[in-house]
Amino acid sequence: MRVSPFHDPFRRGQAAIAALFCSLGFQYATWASRIPALKTELGLSPAQVGVLLMAAGVGAAVSFPLVAHLMRRLGSRRLALLSQLCLALALPALAAAPDYRTALLVMCVDGVLVGCLNVAMNAQGAELEARHQRNTMAKLHATFSAGSLLAALVASAMNAVTPSVGAHFALALALLVALGLSARTGLLPDAAPAGPAGPAGGERRRRWSLPTRLTLWMCCAMVFGTVAEGAMNDWSTLYLEDIAGASAELAPLGIAVVSGAMLVARIFADGWRLRWGDRRVVLTGSALAAAALALALVGGGVLPALLGFACVGLGVAAVTPCVYAAAARQGSDALTLVAAMGTTGLLAGPPLIGFLADASDLAWGMGAVAACALVVSLCATRIRWEPAPAGKGADTAPATRPAPPAAP
């Protein structure tokens, strides 16, 4: 008998966690879409805008100890809900920032909150996969891309109605609160934390552990993968216009091609993971992204660039879901560190590519993106991946996999 999605625990949990992923993509793309308006309101120079973007990356980079502590104290469910709400409130705080220093502080806090939500929601996703023995991480990450797309549409509509950043961010706050409320009832419960005097007290008092070599390889794959992902979203349009010679009408197709290819790939990637295994998906995809983008840069022109960009979106789409799933099997400390590196790469990577482009030109900057994808493929050969179970479907049939270790 077919189970209704409303009564299927897997589907209910999947929808709730997807709301968190959608929230993060929506919040990130919302403030990014208003950078030109914030630049004008605060009277910022291009260099100051770059530092403002870097502030979020710095906040994400230094968030690891705090996130690890909060994961132990609150658990992934409570941390996800709390950080999602605080991220929603960060938008009106940024709109109300009276000066550059305040905006820097808000963006730094935003980076920390992104790190918190990123870890918590991926922990929920990995636990959902392990509990129900069904792949779903790639589809969850697809909703991040969908959230970014929704934010772009909302920003376009609000720009047509009013130039007010405050009004735009107030609407975004309402939508984010609605997403948070929709996720509240479906998230997976955390195990009750043991107190210091309880049987797990000794484990609870452990604050730090050195990352293993395997964790460091996963961190490397994650940071370079997210640098490539973020840089393509931020710089593809400018490359098409300034380097490839695209018209103003064609240039925006860069981000549309990358985002569209990534969204489609993430919808189908869970099936690829089941059929070929995470290792082959990451290795082949990142190698395809590196080779296609390099050939597009050498060939020049608008059409080769668009084809190369599509291959990048297709190739790197499954990197973060697969690496997050591998990190979750190593425990919450590994997941927290890998997620912190992923957030850092996503937020700090595009400004770094911009600094490189400023020192040379954007073609070299995009060449660095191809090099990042190549590094990911090399890291994939060093990570211990879960073998692909033969003859299984994605989230429609169970996949045989060991349960991840219990969170410390």
Helices and strands as residue ranges (DSSP letters): H 9-33, H 35-42, H 46-61, H 64-95, H 100-132, H 137-161, H 165-184, H 201-205, H 213-242, H 253-276, H 278-299, H 302-316, H 319-328, H 332-359, H 362-380
